[in-house]
Amino acid sequence: MPLLSPRDRTVLQERFSRELRRDITLTLFTFRSAGLLTVPGRECPTCPQTQEVLEEVVALSPKLRLEVVDFYAQGEEARRRGVERIPCFTFSADQQPYDNIKFYGLPTGYEFLTLVEDIIALSRGVTPLRPALREVVRQIDKEVHLQVFVTPT
């Protein structure tokens, strides 16, 4: 059963058609279950739903693609890309990886809009930041670790 309503799919298809410039690949780090067997410490109750949401989103535009990486079976790839837990997805624009941008968790509710805006911003190659803030960011001369938490409160 689809998670997105027909109206939401139509709105997103139109927006993606209008606004996406470069191809975007989402790489989902998840856990692929081997049936009913569950290994303690490797549970990921939101992994299947996260994959379902991303599959629905990428189906809305030929400029979007989804790659799925098993966090445990392909652990070296996860470590190389700095992924520490699941579910997590990273972004690539025109096959240029942006592994420094990671989205942890299930992108639904308020987080869904963040996913859509991130896809569009990366595809267009411009940030939605105001020019004054862009200038402040350009002046940062050392590496920083920035975390953004999305919540309605």
DSSP file (Angstrom, degrees, kcal/mol; ACC not computed):
  #  RESIDUE AA STRUCTURE BP1 BP2  ACC     N-H-->O    O-->H-N    N-H-->O    O-->H-N    TCO  KAPPA ALPHA  PHI   PSI    X-CA   Y-CA   Z-CA
    1    1 A M              0   0    0      0, 0.0     0, 0.0     0, 0.0     0, 0.0   0.000 360.0 360.0 360.0 125.4    0.0    0.0    0.0
    2    2 A P        -     0   0    0      0, 0.0    51,-0.1     0, 0.0    50,-0.0  -0.249 360.0-152.9 -61.3 144.5    1.5    3.3   -1.0
    3    3 A L  S    S+     0   0    0     49,-0.1     2,-0.4     2,-0.1    50,-0.1   0.787  78.7  70.0 -85.8 -31.5    2.5    5.8    1.7
    4    4 A L  S    S-     0   0    0      1,-0.1     0, 0.0    49,-0.0     0, 0.0  -0.705  86.1-123.5 -89.2 137.9    2.1    8.9   -0.5
    5    5 A S     >  -     0   0    0     -2,-0.4     4,-2.5     1,-0.1     5,-0.2  -0.366  26.2-110.2 -71.8 158.1   -1.4    9.9   -1.5
    6    6 A P  H  > S+     0   0    0      0, 0.0     4,-2.2     0, 0.0     5,-0.1   0.891 120.8  51.5 -55.9 -39.6   -2.2   10.2   -5.2
    7    7 A R  H  > S+     0   0    0      2,-0.2     4,-2.5     1,-0.2     5,-0.2   0.924 109.8  48.3 -64.3 -44.6   -2.5   14.0   -4.8
    8    8 A D  H  > S+     0   0    0      1,-0.2     4,-2.6     2,-0.2     5,-0.2   0.895 110.5  51.8 -63.1 -40.2    0.9   14.2   -3.0
    9    9 A R  H  X S+     0   0    0     -4,-2.5     4,-2.7     2,-0.2    -1,-0.2   0.923 110.7  48.0 -61.1 -44.1    2.5   12.1   -5.8
   10   10 A T  H  X S+     0   0    0     -4,-2.2     4,-2.3    -5,-0.2    -2,-0.2   0.926 112.2  48.4 -63.2 -45.8    1.1   14.4   -8.4
   11   11 A V  H  X S+     0   0    0     -4,-2.5     4,-2.3     1,-0.2    -2,-0.2   0.924 114.5  45.7 -60.7 -45.4    2.3   17.5   -6.6
   12   12 A L  H  X S+     0   0    0     -4,-2.6     4,-3.2     2,-0.2     5,-0.3   0.898 110.4  53.1 -67.4 -40.3    5.8   16.1   -6.1
   13   13 A Q  H  X S+     0   0    0     -4,-2.7     4,-2.5    -5,-0.2    -1,-0.2   0.931 112.0  45.9 -59.1 -45.1    6.1   14.8   -9.7
   14   14 A E  H  X S+     0   0    0     -4,-2.3     4,-1.9     2,-0.2    -2,-0.2   0.917 114.6  47.3 -64.6 -43.4    5.2   18.3  -11.0
   15   15 A R  H  X S+     0   0    0     -4,-2.3     4,-2.8     2,-0.2     5,-0.3   0.935 113.5  47.2 -65.2 -46.2    7.6   20.0   -8.6
   16   16 A F  H  X S+     0   0    0     -4,-3.2     4,-2.3     1,-0.2    -2,-0.2   0.908 110.7  52.9 -61.3 -41.7   10.5   17.5   -9.5
   17   17 A S  H  < S+     0   0    0     -4,-2.5    -1,-0.2    -5,-0.3    -2,-0.2   0.884 117.0  38.9 -59.9 -39.5    9.8   18.0  -13.2
   18   18 A R  H  < S+     0   0    0     -4,-1.9    -2,-0.2    -5,-0.2    -1,-0.2   0.854 127.3  29.1 -78.0 -38.1   10.0   21.7  -12.8
   19   19 A E  H  < S+     0   0    0     -4,-2.8     2,-0.4    -5,-0.2    -3,-0.2   0.673  87.8  97.9-108.8 -19.9   12.9   22.0  -10.4
   20   20 A L     <  +     0   0    0     -4,-2.3     3,-0.1    -5,-0.3   100,-0.1  -0.585  33.6 162.0 -78.5 130.0   15.3   19.1  -10.7
   21   21 A R        +     0   0    0     -2,-0.4     2,-0.2     1,-0.2   103,-0.2   0.784  60.0  38.6-109.4 -53.5   18.4   19.9  -12.8
   22   22 A R  S    S-     0   0    0    101,-1.2    -1,-0.2     1,-0.1     2,-0.2  -0.664  91.8 -96.5-101.1 156.8   21.0   17.3  -12.0
   23   23 A D        -     0   0    0     -2,-0.2    71,-3.2    -3,-0.1     2,-0.4  -0.487  39.0-155.3 -69.6 140.1   20.5   13.6  -11.3
   24   24 A I  E     -aB  64  93A   0     39,-3.1    41,-1.8    69,-0.2     2,-0.5  -0.973   7.7-164.5-121.9 131.6   20.3   12.7   -7.7
   25   25 A T  E     -aB  65  92A   0     67,-2.6    67,-1.6    -2,-0.4     2,-0.5  -0.970   5.6-157.3-113.9 129.4   21.1    9.3   -6.1
   26   26 A L  E     -aB  66  91A   0     39,-2.9    41,-2.9    -2,-0.5     2,-0.7  -0.916   6.9-156.9-100.3 127.9   20.0    8.4   -2.6
   27   27 A T  E     -aB  67  90A   0     63,-2.3    63,-1.9    -2,-0.5     2,-0.5  -0.921   9.1-157.9-108.9 111.1   22.1    5.7   -1.0
   28   28 A L  E     -aB  68  89A   0     39,-3.2    41,-3.4    -2,-0.7     2,-0.6  -0.770   5.7-157.5 -92.8 124.6   20.2    4.0    1.7
   29   29 A F  E     +aB  69  88A   0     59,-3.9    59,-1.7    -2,-0.5     2,-0.2  -0.913  38.5 138.7 -99.0 120.2   22.1    2.1    4.4
   30   30 A T  E     -a   70   0A   0     39,-2.6    41,-3.6    -2,-0.6     2,-0.5  -0.697  53.6 -95.6-145.6-171.2   19.7   -0.4    5.9
   31   31 A F        -     0   0    0     -2,-0.2     2,-0.8    39,-0.2    39,-0.1  -0.986  25.9-150.5-123.9 121.2   19.4   -4.0    7.2
   32   32 A R        -     0   0    0     -2,-0.5     2,-0.1     2,-0.0    41,-0.0  -0.823  21.1-136.6 -94.0 113.3   18.1   -6.6    4.8
   33   33 A S        -     0   0    0     -2,-0.8     2,-0.3     1,-0.1     5,-0.1  -0.346   3.1-141.7 -68.9 145.8   16.4   -9.2    6.9
   34   34 A A  B >   -D   37   0B   0      3,-0.6     3,-0.7     1,-0.2     2,-0.4  -0.365  60.5 -82.3-101.3  51.3   17.0  -12.9    6.1
   35   35 A G  T 3  S-     0   0    0     -2,-0.3    -1,-0.2     1,-0.2    -2,-0.0  -0.719  96.7 -14.8  90.7-135.2   13.4  -13.9    6.7
   36   36 A L  T 3  S+     0   0    0     -2,-0.4     2,-0.4    -3,-0.1    -1,-0.2   0.551 105.1 107.6 -85.3  -8.0   12.2  -14.5   10.2
   37   37 A L  B <   -D   34   0B   0     -3,-0.7    -3,-0.6     2,-0.0     2,-0.5  -0.579  48.8-172.1 -75.3 126.1   15.7  -14.7   11.7
   38   38 A T        -     0   0    0     -2,-0.4     5,-0.1    -5,-0.1    -2,-0.0  -0.983  14.3-147.5-121.7 125.3   16.6  -11.7   13.8
   39   39 A V    >   -     0   0    0     -2,-0.5     3,-2.2     3,-0.1     4,-0.0  -0.804  31.3-111.5 -90.2 122.5   20.1  -11.2   15.1
   40   40 A P  T 3  S+     0   0    0      0, 0.0    -1,-0.1     0, 0.0     0, 0.0  -0.253 103.3  23.4 -55.4 136.8   20.1   -9.4   18.5
   41   41 A G  T 3  S+     0   0    0     -3,-0.0    -2,-0.0     1,-0.0    -3,-0.0   0.337 108.1  81.0  88.2  -6.4   21.5   -5.9   18.3
   42   42 A R    <   +     0   0    0     -3,-2.2     2,-0.2     2,-0.0    -3,-0.1   0.079  58.3 131.3-117.3  22.5   20.7   -5.7   14.6
   43   43 A E        +     0   0    0     -5,-0.1    -5,-0.0     1,-0.0     0, 0.0  -0.493  26.6 175.1 -74.4 145.8   17.1   -4.8   14.8
   44   44 A C    >   +     0   0    0     -2,-0.2     3,-1.3   -13,-0.1   -13,-0.2  -0.594   4.7 178.0-149.5  81.8   15.9   -1.9   12.6
   45   45 A P  T 3  S+     0   0    0      0, 0.0     4,-0.3     0, 0.0    -1,-0.1   0.750  82.8  45.2 -63.2 -24.2   12.2   -1.5   12.9
   46   46 A T  T 3> S+     0   0    0      1,-0.1     4,-2.4     2,-0.1     5,-0.2   0.490  87.8  90.1 -98.1  -2.1   12.1    1.6   10.7
   47   47 A C  H <> S+     0   0    0     -3,-1.3     4,-2.4     2,-0.2     5,-0.2   0.934  87.2  47.1 -60.7 -48.9   14.4    0.3    7.9
   48   48 A P  H  > S+     0   0    0      0, 0.0     4,-2.1     0, 0.0    -1,-0.2   0.912 114.7  47.0 -61.2 -40.3   11.7   -1.3    5.7
   49   49 A Q  H  > S+     0   0    0     -4,-0.3     4,-2.4     2,-0.2    -2,-0.2   0.886 110.2  53.1 -68.6 -38.0    9.4    1.8    6.0
   50   50 A T  H  X S+     0   0    0     -4,-2.4     4,-2.4     1,-0.2    -1,-0.2   0.931 110.0  47.9 -61.2 -45.5   12.4    4.1    5.2
   51   51 A Q  H  X S+     0   0    0     -4,-2.4     4,-2.6     1,-0.2    -2,-0.2   0.902 110.2  52.5 -62.7 -40.0   13.1    2.1    2.1
   52   52 A E  H  X S+     0   0    0     -4,-2.1     4,-2.1    -5,-0.2    -2,-0.2   0.918 109.6  48.4 -62.3 -44.2    9.5    2.1    1.0
   53   53 A V  H  X S+     0   0    0     -4,-2.4     4,-2.2     1,-0.2    -2,-0.2   0.942 113.5  46.8 -61.0 -47.8    9.3    6.0    1.4
   54   54 A L  H  X S+     0   0    0     -4,-2.4     4,-2.7     1,-0.2     5,-0.2   0.877 109.8  53.4 -64.9 -37.7   12.5    6.4   -0.7
   55   55 A E  H  X S+     0   0    0     -4,-2.6     4,-1.3     1,-0.2    -1,-0.2   0.907 110.0  48.5 -62.5 -40.8   11.3    4.0   -3.4
   56   56 A E  H  < S+     0   0    0     -4,-2.1     4,-0.3    -5,-0.2    -2,-0.2   0.906 112.6  48.4 -65.3 -40.8    8.1    6.0   -3.7
   57   57 A V  H >< S+     0   0    0     -4,-2.2     3,-1.8     1,-0.2    -2,-0.2   0.945 111.0  47.8 -66.3 -48.7   10.0    9.3   -4.0
   58   58 A V  H >< S+     0   0    0     -4,-2.7     3,-1.1     1,-0.3     6,-0.4   0.760 102.2  65.5 -67.7 -22.1   12.5    8.1   -6.6
   59   59 A A  T 3< S+     0   0    0     -4,-1.3    -1,-0.3     1,-0.2    -2,-0.2   0.606  89.6  70.1 -71.2  -9.8    9.7    6.7   -8.7
   60   60 A L  T <  S+     0   0    0     -3,-1.8    -1,-0.2    -4,-0.3    -2,-0.2   0.552 105.3  28.3 -87.7  -8.0    8.4   10.2   -9.2
   61   61 A S    X   -     0   0    0     -3,-1.1     3,-1.5    -4,-0.2    -1,-0.2  -0.985  62.5-138.0-153.3 140.1   11.2   11.4  -11.4
   62   62 A P  T 3  S+     0   0    0      0, 0.0    -1,-0.1     0, 0.0    -4,-0.0   0.621 105.4  66.7 -69.7 -10.5   13.7    9.9  -13.9
   63   63 A K  T 3  S+     0   0    0    -40,-0.1   -39,-3.1   -41,-0.0     2,-0.4   0.467  91.1  78.4 -86.5  -2.2   16.3   12.2  -12.3
   64   64 A L  E <   +a   24   0A   0     -3,-1.5     2,-0.3    -6,-0.4   -39,-0.2  -0.862  55.4 175.8-112.8 143.8   16.1   10.2   -9.0
   65   65 A R  E     -a   25   0A   0    -41,-1.8   -39,-2.9    -2,-0.4     2,-0.4  -0.987  16.8-146.7-143.6 150.1   17.7    6.9   -8.2
   66   66 A L  E     -a   26   0A   0     -2,-0.3     2,-0.4   -41,-0.2   -39,-0.2  -0.980   9.1-172.3-122.5 129.0   18.0    4.7   -5.1
   67   67 A E  E     -a   27   0A   0    -41,-2.9   -39,-3.2    -2,-0.4     2,-0.5  -0.945  13.3-151.2-112.5 141.4   20.9    2.5   -4.1
   68   68 A V  E     -a   28   0A   0     -2,-0.4     2,-0.4   -41,-0.2   -39,-0.2  -0.961  11.2-173.3-118.7 127.8   20.5    0.1   -1.2
   69   69 A V  E     -a   29   0A   0    -41,-3.4   -39,-2.6    -2,-0.5     2,-0.7  -0.976  25.0-129.4-121.4 128.3   23.5   -0.9    0.9
   70   70 A D  E  >  -a   30   0A   0     -2,-0.4     4,-2.6   -41,-0.2   -39,-0.2  -0.686  16.0-149.2 -77.6 116.4   23.2   -3.6    3.7
   71   71 A F  T  4 S+     0   0    0    -41,-3.6     7,-0.2    -2,-0.7    -1,-0.2   0.809  93.6  34.1 -56.5 -35.7   24.9   -1.9    6.7
   72   72 A Y  T >4 S+     0   0    0    -42,-0.4     3,-1.0     2,-0.1    -1,-0.2   0.886 120.6  44.5 -91.0 -44.3   26.1   -5.3    8.1
   73   73 A A  T 34 S+     0   0    0      1,-0.3    -2,-0.2     2,-0.1     3,-0.2   0.807 126.3  33.8 -71.3 -28.7   26.9   -7.2    5.0
   74   74 A Q  T >X S+     0   0    0     -4,-2.6     4,-1.7     1,-0.1     3,-0.5  -0.328  76.7 144.6-119.7  47.7   28.6   -4.2    3.4
   75   75 A G  H <>  +     0   0    0     -3,-1.0     4,-2.6     1,-0.2     5,-0.2   0.805  66.0  59.6 -59.4 -34.6   30.1   -2.8    6.6
   76   76 A E  H 3> S+     0   0    0      1,-0.2     4,-2.7     2,-0.2    -1,-0.2   0.910 105.2  49.7 -63.2 -41.0   33.3   -1.6    5.0
   77   77 A E  H <> S+     0   0    0     -3,-0.5     4,-1.7     2,-0.2    -1,-0.2   0.908 110.9  49.9 -62.9 -42.5   31.3    0.6    2.6
   78   78 A A  H  <>S+     0   0    0     -4,-1.7     5,-2.7     2,-0.2     4,-0.3   0.928 112.9  46.2 -62.4 -45.4   29.3    2.1    5.5
   79   79 A R  H ><5S+     0   0    0     -4,-2.6     3,-1.4     1,-0.2    -2,-0.2   0.916 109.7  54.3 -63.6 -43.1   32.5    2.8    7.4
   80   80 A R  H 3<5S+     0   0    0     -4,-2.7    -1,-0.2     1,-0.3    -2,-0.2   0.849 112.3  44.4 -59.3 -34.6   34.1    4.4    4.4
   81   81 A R  T 3<5S-     0   0    0     -4,-1.7    -1,-0.3    -5,-0.2    -2,-0.2   0.354 116.4-113.7 -95.8   6.1   31.2    6.7    4.0
   82   82 A G  T < 5 +     0   0    0     -3,-1.4     2,-0.5    -4,-0.3    -3,-0.2   0.717  58.9 156.2  75.6  21.8   31.0    7.6    7.7
   83   83 A V      < +     0   0    0     -5,-2.7    -1,-0.2    -6,-0.2    -2,-0.1  -0.728  14.6 176.1 -85.8 124.7   27.6    5.9    8.3
   84   84 A E        +     0   0    0     -2,-0.5     2,-0.3     1,-0.2    -1,-0.1   0.662  59.3   4.0-105.2 -21.0   27.3    5.1   12.0
   85   85 A R  S    S-     0   0    0     -7,-0.1    -1,-0.2   -56,-0.0   -56,-0.1  -0.952  82.3 -64.8-157.1 171.5   23.8    3.7   12.4
   86   86 A I  S    S+     0   0    0     -2,-0.3   -56,-0.1     1,-0.1     2,-0.1  -0.896  93.6  35.8-129.3 157.1   20.7    2.8   10.4
   87   87 A P  S    S+     0   0    0      0, 0.0    18,-2.5     0, 0.0     2,-0.3   0.542  81.4 143.7 -74.4 147.3   18.5    3.7    8.7
   88   88 A C  E     -BC  29 104A   0    -59,-1.7   -59,-3.9    16,-0.2     2,-0.4  -0.991  26.5-168.2-148.1 142.7   20.6    6.4    7.0
   89   89 A F  E     -BC  28 103A   0     14,-2.0    14,-2.5    -2,-0.3     2,-0.2  -0.997   3.1-161.2-136.1 149.5   20.8    7.7    3.6
   90   90 A T  E     -BC  27 102A   0    -63,-1.9   -63,-2.3    -2,-0.4     2,-0.3  -0.693  17.3-124.1-116.8 170.8   23.4    9.9    1.8
   91   91 A F  E     -BC  26  98A   0      7,-0.7     7,-3.1    10,-0.7     2,-0.3  -0.866  17.3-173.2-120.4 149.5   23.1   12.0   -1.4
   92   92 A S  E     -BC  25  97A   0    -67,-1.6   -67,-2.6    -2,-0.3     2,-0.5  -0.992   9.5-157.0-136.7 139.3   24.9   12.1   -4.7
   93   93 A A  E >  S-BC  24  96A   0      3,-2.1     3,-2.2    -2,-0.3   -69,-0.2  -0.978  82.4 -14.0-116.8 124.6   24.4   14.7   -7.4
   94   94 A D  T 3  S-     0   0    0    -71,-3.2    -1,-0.2    -2,-0.5   -70,-0.1   0.890 129.7 -56.3  48.8  43.6   25.5   13.7  -10.9
   95   95 A Q  T 3  S+     0   0    0    -72,-0.2    -1,-0.3     1,-0.2   -71,-0.1   0.557 109.1 127.4  66.3  12.2   27.4   10.8   -9.3
   96   96 A Q  E <   -C   93   0A   0     -3,-2.2    -3,-2.1     2,-0.0    -1,-0.2  -0.883  59.3-132.6 -95.1 111.9   29.4   13.2   -7.1
   97   97 A P  E     -C   92   0A   0      0, 0.0     2,-0.3     0, 0.0    -5,-0.3  -0.381  19.3-165.6 -71.2 139.8   28.9   11.8   -3.6
   98   98 A Y  E >   +C   91   0A   0     -7,-3.1     3,-2.2     3,-0.1    -7,-0.7  -0.599  24.8 159.2-114.5  65.0   28.0   14.1   -0.7
   99   99 A D  E 3   +     0   0A   0      1,-0.3    -1,-0.1    -2,-0.3    -7,-0.1   0.642  66.2  70.8 -66.4 -13.2   28.8   11.7    2.0
  100  100 A N  E 3  S+     0   0A   0     -3,-0.1     2,-0.7     1,-0.1    -1,-0.3   0.580  87.9  72.8 -79.3  -7.5   29.1   14.6    4.4
  101  101 A I  E <   +     0   0A   0     -3,-2.2   -10,-0.7   -10,-0.2     2,-0.4  -0.930  67.2 170.9-107.1 113.1   25.3   15.0    4.2
  102  102 A K  E     -C   90   0A   0     -2,-0.7     2,-0.6   -12,-0.2   -12,-0.2  -0.964  23.2-158.1-125.4 139.9   23.6   12.2    6.0
  103  103 A F  E     -C   89   0A   0    -14,-2.5   -14,-2.0    -2,-0.4     2,-0.4  -0.960  14.7-165.0-117.3 111.4   19.9   11.8    6.9
  104  104 A Y  E     +C   88   0A   0     -2,-0.6   -16,-0.2   -16,-0.2     2,-0.1  -0.808  48.1  14.1 -98.1 136.1   19.3    9.4    9.8
  105  105 A G  S    S-     0   0    0    -18,-2.5    -2,-0.1    -2,-0.4   -16,-0.0  -0.433 100.7 -34.3 104.1-174.5   15.9    8.0   10.5
  106  106 A L        -     0   0    0     -2,-0.1     2,-2.0     1,-0.1     5,-0.2  -0.764  50.5-140.2 -89.7 118.6   12.6    7.7    8.8
  107  107 A P        +     0   0    0      0, 0.0     2,-0.3     0, 0.0    -1,-0.1  -0.445  58.8 116.7 -83.5  70.7   11.7   10.7    6.5
  108  108 A T    >   +     0   0    0     -2,-2.0     3,-1.5     4,-0.1     2,-0.1  -0.811  61.2  12.3-126.3 170.6    8.1   11.1    7.3
  109  109 A G  T >> S-     0   0    0      1,-0.3     3,-1.2    -2,-0.3     4,-0.7  -0.424 136.2  -8.0  64.2-135.7    6.0   13.8    8.8
  110  110 A Y  H 3> S+     0   0    0      1,-0.3     4,-1.0     2,-0.2     3,-0.4   0.804 135.2  63.3 -62.5 -29.6    8.0   17.1    9.1
  111  111 A E  H <> S+     0   0    0     -3,-1.5     4,-2.0     1,-0.2    -1,-0.3   0.755  89.8  68.0 -67.8 -23.9   11.1   15.2    8.0
  112  112 A F  H <> S+     0   0    0     -3,-1.2     4,-2.3     1,-0.2    -1,-0.2   0.919  97.8  50.4 -64.2 -43.1    9.6   14.4    4.6
  113  113 A L  H  X S+     0   0    0     -4,-0.7     4,-2.8    -3,-0.4    -1,-0.2   0.873 107.3  55.2 -62.6 -36.5    9.7   18.1    3.6
  114  114 A T  H  X S+     0   0    0     -4,-1.0     4,-2.4     2,-0.2    -1,-0.2   0.919 107.4  50.1 -61.2 -43.5   13.3   18.2    4.6
  115  115 A L  H  X S+     0   0    0     -4,-2.0     4,-2.3     2,-0.2    -2,-0.2   0.940 112.4  46.5 -58.5 -49.5   14.0   15.2    2.3
  116  116 A V  H  X S+     0   0    0     -4,-2.3     4,-2.3     1,-0.2    -2,-0.2   0.926 113.8  47.5 -62.0 -46.4   12.3   16.9   -0.6
  117  117 A E  H  X S+     0   0    0     -4,-2.8     4,-2.7     1,-0.2    -1,-0.2   0.872 111.0  52.0 -65.2 -37.0   14.0   20.3   -0.1
  118  118 A D  H  X S+     0   0    0     -4,-2.4     4,-2.5    -5,-0.2     5,-0.3   0.926 109.6  49.5 -63.7 -44.4   17.4   18.6    0.2
  119  119 A I  H  X S+     0   0    0     -4,-2.3     4,-2.2     1,-0.2    -2,-0.2   0.938 114.3  44.6 -58.9 -48.2   16.9   16.7   -3.1
  120  120 A I  H  X S+     0   0    0     -4,-2.3     4,-2.3     2,-0.2   -99,-0.2   0.923 112.7  50.4 -65.6 -45.1   15.9   19.9   -4.9
  121  121 A A  H  X>S+     0   0    0     -4,-2.7     4,-1.4     1,-0.2     5,-1.2   0.925 113.7  44.9 -61.2 -44.9   18.7   22.0   -3.4
  122  122 A L  H  <5S+     0   0    0     -4,-2.5    -1,-0.2     1,-0.2    -2,-0.2   0.891 112.7  51.5 -65.9 -38.7   21.4   19.4   -4.4
  123  123 A S  H  <5S+     0   0    0     -4,-2.2  -101,-1.2    -5,-0.3    -1,-0.2   0.873 113.8  43.5 -66.7 -36.7   19.9   19.0   -7.8
  124  124 A R  H  <5S-     0   0    0     -4,-2.3    -1,-0.2     2,-0.2    -2,-0.2   0.689 104.1-132.2 -81.6 -19.0   19.9   22.7   -8.5
  125  125 A G  T  <5S+     0   0    0     -4,-1.4     2,-0.4     1,-0.2    -3,-0.2   0.687  70.9 103.5  76.4  17.4   23.4   23.1   -7.0
  126  126 A V      < -     0   0    0     -5,-1.2    -1,-0.2    -6,-0.2    -2,-0.2  -0.975  66.1-129.1-132.2 147.7   22.3   26.1   -4.9
  127  127 A T        -     0   0    0     -2,-0.4     7,-0.1    -3,-0.1    -5,-0.0  -0.675  14.9-133.1 -91.5 147.9   21.6   26.4   -1.2
  128  128 A P        +     0   0    0      0, 0.0    -1,-0.1     0, 0.0     2,-0.1   0.370  67.9 123.7 -80.5   8.5   18.4   28.1    0.0
  129  129 A L  S    S-     0   0    0      1,-0.1    -2,-0.1     2,-0.1     5,-0.0  -0.364  72.1-103.1 -68.3 147.2   20.4   30.1    2.5
  130  130 A R     >  -     0   0    0      1,-0.1     4,-2.3    -2,-0.1     3,-0.4  -0.367  33.8-111.1 -64.2 150.0   20.1   33.9    2.4
  131  131 A P  H  > S+     0   0    0      0, 0.0     4,-2.1     0, 0.0     5,-0.2   0.859 116.8  54.6 -54.5 -39.6   23.1   35.6    0.7
  132  132 A A  H  > S+     0   0    0      1,-0.2     4,-1.6     2,-0.2     5,-0.1   0.905 110.2  46.1 -63.2 -40.4   24.3   37.1    4.0
  133  133 A L  H  > S+     0   0    0     -3,-0.4     4,-2.4     2,-0.2    -1,-0.2   0.878 108.3  56.5 -70.3 -37.0   24.4   33.7    5.7
  134  134 A R  H  X S+     0   0    0     -4,-2.3     4,-2.4     1,-0.2    -2,-0.2   0.908 106.1  51.5 -57.6 -41.9   26.2   32.2    2.7
  135  135 A E  H  X S+     0   0    0     -4,-2.1     4,-1.1     2,-0.2    -1,-0.2   0.898 108.6  50.3 -64.1 -40.7   28.9   34.8    3.1
  136  136 A V  H >< S+     0   0    0     -4,-1.6     3,-0.5     1,-0.2     4,-0.3   0.921 111.1  49.2 -62.0 -43.9   29.3   34.0    6.8
  137  137 A V  H >< S+     0   0    0     -4,-2.4     3,-1.6     1,-0.2    -2,-0.2   0.892 105.4  57.5 -64.1 -40.5   29.6   30.3    5.9
  138  138 A R  H 3< S+     0   0    0     -4,-2.4    -1,-0.2     1,-0.3    -2,-0.2   0.789 100.9  58.8 -60.0 -27.6   32.2   31.0    3.2
  139  139 A Q  T << S+     0   0    0     -4,-1.1     2,-0.5    -3,-0.5    -1,-0.3   0.514  75.0 111.4 -84.0  -4.5   34.4   32.6    5.8
  140  140 A I    <   -     0   0    0     -3,-1.6     4,-0.1    -4,-0.3    -3,-0.0  -0.591  45.1-175.9 -70.4 121.7   34.6   29.5    8.0
  141  141 A D        +     0   0    0     -2,-0.5     2,-0.3     2,-0.1    -1,-0.1   0.189  56.5  57.0-110.8  16.3   38.2   28.4    7.7
  142  142 A K  S    S-     0   0    0      0, 0.0     2,-0.2     0, 0.0    -2,-0.0  -0.960  92.5 -87.7-141.0 161.4   38.2   25.2    9.7
  143  143 A E        -     0   0    0     -2,-0.3     2,-0.3     2,-0.0    -2,-0.1  -0.463  46.2-172.3 -69.8 135.7   36.3   21.9    9.5
  144  144 A V        -     0   0    0     -2,-0.2     2,-0.6    -4,-0.1    -4,-0.0  -0.930  21.6-139.0-128.4 154.0   33.0   22.0   11.4
  145  145 A H        -     0   0    0     -2,-0.3     2,-0.5     2,-0.0    -2,-0.0  -0.957  25.3-173.7-113.4 113.5   30.5   19.3   12.3
  146  146 A L        -     0   0    0     -2,-0.6     2,-0.4     2,-0.0    -2,-0.0  -0.923   6.1-170.8-114.1 129.4   26.9   20.5   11.9
  147  147 A Q        -     0   0    0     -2,-0.5     2,-0.5     2,-0.0    -2,-0.0  -0.972   4.7-162.0-119.4 135.0   23.9   18.5   12.9
  148  148 A V        -     0   0    0     -2,-0.4     2,-0.5     2,-0.0    -2,-0.0  -0.970   4.3-161.4-116.5 125.6   20.3   19.6   12.1
  149  149 A F        -     0   0    0     -2,-0.5     2,-0.6     2,-0.0    -2,-0.0  -0.922   6.4-151.7-108.4 129.6   17.5   18.0   14.0
  150  150 A V        +     0   0    0     -2,-0.5   -39,-0.1     3,-0.0   -40,-0.1  -0.886  33.8 139.1-105.0 121.7   14.0   18.2   12.6
  151  151 A T        -     0   0    0     -2,-0.6    -2,-0.0   -41,-0.1     0, 0.0  -0.982  55.7-125.5-156.8 148.1   11.1   18.3   15.0
  152  152 A P              0   0    0      0, 0.0    -1,-0.0     0, 0.0    -2,-0.0   0.643 360.0 360.0 -72.8 -12.0    7.8   20.2   15.3
  153  153 A T              0   0    0     -3,-0.0    -3,-0.0     0, 0.0     0, 0.0   0.463 360.0 360.0 -96.2 360.0    8.7   21.3   18.8
